[in-house]
């Protein structure tokens, strides 16, 4: 049961999820049965036999029962040390190693994804953008299918549950029952899956490092823009191929018409020309349709890329300001039972953050509102009925500090609602 790191880098099939709960439940059942056997023996050695009487007979019977229990205990200890306990301890050792490996794999998965995002706009990414081959290699590595962090987390939870049960089994005083084969199979499947993901992610990280080491000279633009440009070039090449094919059909048709043109066949040729004209029109219509489709796809790709870049930028800015917001916006994002309305604070039933729409509704975020400081003082000043802590929320008479609060809410309000730090 020694874990071994496989050479393959493909994402393994996830262990059968149907075995998760039954395997862990089965393991706890075995541990409970072992404990019951131990306590049952102890109970039996201390009880009087049914129908017995006190005196020498009872004492002799108890002595014999205790001697039998002692003999059985010694036999169980021998079996324990030679078979069952060894298998439980081996499974516990394997689960400990697999748990550590799963933690490393999860860290590596998150590290790789973060590096992909950072390289799109960083100076290191610019070193890749200047070489089309490096751009293509980066895209292939980024788009490679691999286990998601959620899947690795699920395996980690399974390993932890099995390890807890194995720890309880090993700590029993008399352990004679060996692990169930289904449990052993589940442990083996989890170990192989975690090993494969760990090896694959480490290989991908080394591949990314190797690619960056080869790229020395920075390109003129970011890696994200280089990827967009490459996608655009592919669409332009497709449009050019369609136009050239259309022109080739036209030239071949004209050459064929000229070669076959005779006075005697003029009428027949006219009819044929009309037919070919219709065919050419059909080809042209189809080509124009493909061209329009390609242009739409190019426009959609550009729009999606811009939206994605804008979203990533907003997330980065949010993460940069998060520490400041956790203190500065504490009287808004901390759950409290007082609810903000257009007519002031009202008592609610559940502890919740403040509603962003309520803040907007009373003009607290309007930069043109000349009375904003007065409004903020009314709703969030020292005499306000808000039951949430103030944190580093500024003095409402400080216009500059209030503008910073407005700026953070206007910039990050949507993400704060998504994260559950504000209500809609």
N, C-alpha and C positions, 0 to 999 in steps of 0.2 A: 504493500500500500504506500510505498515511497513515492511522493509527487515528483514528476519529471516534466521539464519544460519542453513542449513539442516544438519542432522546427517550423511547422505550418503556420502561416499568418492569416489564413481565412477565418472569418467569424464562425465559431462553431454553432451547431444547433443547440438551442437552449434545452437544458434538461427537462424531461417531461414534467410539466407543472402539476399533473394529477397525483404525483407521488409525494409532493411537498407535505401537505397536511397529514396524510396517512402515515408517511415514514416517521415523522416527528412524533405523532400520536402513538405509533407502534413502539417507538423507543421508550417513551415515558411509561407505557403499559408494562414493558419488560422490567424496567427499574422498579415500578410499584410491586410487581409480582415477587421480585427478589427480596425487597424489603419485607413484604408480608410473610414470606417463608422464614426469614430470620426471627421476626417477632412471634410467629406462631410456635417456633421451637422453644423460645424462651418462656412463653405462656404455658406450654404443655409440661415443661419440667418442674413448674412450681405449683401445679394444681393437684388436688386429691383425686384418686380414681373413683369413678361412679360406684356408689354403694359401699365404699370402704369405711373403715372405722379408724379411730385414733389409736395410738399405741405402737407396738413394735412392728405390726404388719404394715401400717401406713408408712412408718419410717423406712422400713426395708424397701417398700415399693418406690418411695421417692428416691432413695439412694440409687436403685437400679435405673430408674428413669433418668436421673441426672448423669449417671455413668454412660448410659446410651447416648444422651444428648452430647456429652463430651466427646465420645467416640465419633459420632456423626460430624461434630464440628471440626475435629481433627482431619477426618477424611475430606470434608468440604474445603478445608484450608489447602490440602494438597492439590485437589482438583483446581481450586482457585488459582494457585500460583503457577500451575503448569499449562493451563489452557485458557479459560474464559477471561481472566483478568488481563492476560497478555494481549488478547485480541481487542478488548475494550481500550486498553492503554494505547495500542497501535492506532486504533481509529481516532482516539482523542488527539494523538500527536499529528496525524494527517490533517485533521480538521483545524488544528491550530495553525499549521503551515498554510493551509488553503485560505484561512481567514486573513492572514497577513498578506498573502499574495493577492487576494481580492481587494484589499485596501490599497496596495500599490497599483493594481490595475485601474481602479477607479480614479486615483490621483493622476495616473498617466493619461487616461481618456480625457479628463477635464483639461489637463495641461495642453494636450494636442489640439483640442478644439479652440482653446483660448489663443494659442499661437497662430492658428489659421486666421482667426478674426483680426489679430493684431497686425499680422504681416500685410493685410490688404491696404493699410494706410501708413505703415511704419517705414523708417529708413531702410531697415533690413529687407523689407518687401520691395523697395525700389531697386535693389541689386538684382532681383529676379525679373523685374519688369522690362529690362533692356534686352533680354534674350528670349525670343519666341519659344525656344526649346524648354527653357526654364519655366516659362509661364504654363506651357502644356503639361510639364511634369508636376508642377504645383497643383494644377486643376485635377489631374488624375489621382494624386495623393489625397486631395481634399474630398473628392467625390467617391473615394473607395468605401465600400460598405464595411461597416465595423459595428461592434456591439455598442448600443447607446448606454449612457450612464445609468439610466433607470433599470436596464436589464442587469447590469453588474451589481447595482444596489440590491436587487431582488435576490440574486445568488448569495450576496453577502449576508442578507437576513436569514436565508435558509441555513447557511453554514453556522451562523451564530446560534440558531435554535438547536441544531443537531449537537453542537459542541456543549451547550448547557446540559443537554440530556446525558451526553457521554460523561461529563464531569460528575454528575450525580451517580451514575452507574459505577464508576471507578471508586467512588468514596464509600460504597456499601461494604460492610465488614465481611460478609461471606458471599462472594460473587462466583456462581457456578454456571449461570446461563450465558451463552455466547450471543453476540449481536445477530439479529435477524439478517438473512441474505438480502432482503429488499432494502433494508437500511444501508447495508454495505454497498449495494449497487447504487443507491442514491448518492452516497458520499463519493464514490468513484466518478459518477457522472458530473457532479459539481466540481470536483477537483480538475477533471479534464477540461471542462468549459472555462474555468478560471485561468488555468495554465495557458490555454490557447489564446484567450483574449490578452493576457499579460504579455505573452511572447509577441503577438501581432502588433500591439500598441508600441512596445519597445522598438520593434523593427521599423514601424512607421516614423517614430521620433528620430531614430538614427538616419533614416532615409531623408527626412527633412533637414537634419543637421548637415548631411553630406551635400544636399542640394545647395544650401546656403553657403557652405564652404567653397563650392565651385564658383559661385557668383561673387565677383569682386567689384566690378565697376557698376555704380548706381545708374539706373535708367533715368530718363527725363520726367517720368511720371510715376504715380503710385501703382502698385500691383493691381488694385481694383480697377483702375482706369485701363490698364493694359489688358486685363481680361475682357472688359467691355469692348475694347477696340478689336480684339481678336474675334469675338462673336460677331461684331459688325462686319469685319472683313469676310467671314464665312458667308454671310448673307449676300454681300455684294458679289462675291464670286459666283454664287448660285444664280443671281440675276444676270450676270454676264454670260454664263453658260446657256441660259434660256434664250437670250437675245441672239447669240451666235448660232444656235441650232435653228432658230426661226429664219435667220438670214441665209443659212445653208439650204434650207428647204426652198426658199424663194429663188435662189440662183439656179438650183437644179431644175426647178420647174421651168424657168425661162429658157435654159439651155435645151431642155427636152422639147419645148415648144418650137424653138428655132430650127432644130434638127429635123423635125417632122413636118414643118410647114411646106405645103405645096398647094398650087392652085386647085388641083382636083380634090384636095382634102380640106379646102378652106372651111366649108360649112361644118364638116365633121370636127375640124379643129376648133371652130368657134364654140361648138357645144362642149368639147372637151375642156377648152379654156375656162368656160363658165363653171364647169364642174370643179376644176382645179382651183378656180378663184374661191369657190365656196369652201373647199378644203383648206386653202391658205387662210381664209377668214376664220375658219374653225380653229386652226392651229394658233393664229394670232390671238383670238379670243381666249383660248386656253392659256397661252403664254402670258397675256395681260393679267389673267386671273391669278396665275401663279406669282407674277410679279407683285400684284396688289397684296396677295397673301403674305409674301415674304416681307413686304414693307410693313404690313400690320404686325407681323411677328417681331420685326426689328424694333418697331415703335413700342410694342408691349414689353419686349425685353429691356429696352432702355428705361421705360417707366417702372418696371419691377425692380430693376437695379437701383434706380434713384430712390424708390421707396425703401428698399432694403438698406441702402446706405444711410438714408435719413433716420430710419428706425435705429440702426446700430449707433449712429451719432447721438441720438437722444438717450439711448441706454448708457453710453459711455459718460455723457454729461450728467445723467442721473446718478451714476455710481460715484462720480467725482464729488457731487454735492450732497451725497447721502448722509455722511457723517455730520455735516453742518445742519441739514434738515432735521435729523433726529433730535437735536437740541433746540434749534431755533423754532421749529414747528411743533414742539411738544404739546402745547395746549390745543392743537388741532388733531394730531395723529394719535394721541393717547386715548384709548377707549374710556368713555365716561357716560353717565346716565343722563346728563343734561344735553338736550338737543337744540341746535340753533335753528331758529325760524325767522321769518321776516318781521315778526313782532317781538322778538327777543328769545330768551332761553326758556325752554319748557322741560319738565321732568319726564324722562322716558323710563322704559321698563328694563332695558338691557344696556350694558356698557358697550358703546360703539364709538368709532372716531367721528369727527365732525364731517358733515356733508359738504362736498366741494360745490355743488349747485346752490346750496344755501348761502355759502360765502359769496358766490358770484351774484346771487339774487339780491343781496343787500348792498351791492356796488362796492364791496371791499377790494375787488381786484381791478376796478376801473382806474387806469392811470390818469384819466382826465378828471377824476372826481376830486375837487379841491377840498372836500370835507372828509377825505379818506381817513386822516389821522383821528378825526373826531369819532367817526364810525368805529374804527378799530378800538379806540379807548372805551366806547360804549359797550362793545361786545367782548373785548378781551383785556380790558384794563384791570387794575387792581380791585375794583369794586364790582366787576362782572360776576354773574352767577355761574360761570363755567367751573365745573368741578375737576378739571384736568390740571396737572402740574404745569407751571409756566416754563420750566427748563431755562433756556437762555433767550426766551422770547423778549424782544426789546421793549423799552419804554415807549408807549404809544404816542408820546409827545415828540419822539425823535423821527422826523420825516424820512431821513436817510435810511434808518434801520427798517422802518415800515416799508419803504420802497423795495428793500432787499427781500422781505417776506413776500410782497406781491410778485416780485420777479421769480422767486423760487416756485410759487404756486402756479403762476402762468406758464412757466417753462416745464414743470414736472408734474402738474396736476393730473394729467391723464395716466401717467405711469404710477403715481401714488394711489390712484383708484384701482388700477390693475393689480397692484401689490397688496391691496386691502388696507393700506395705511390711511386712506380717506374713503368715505362713502361717496357714491355717485352724486 
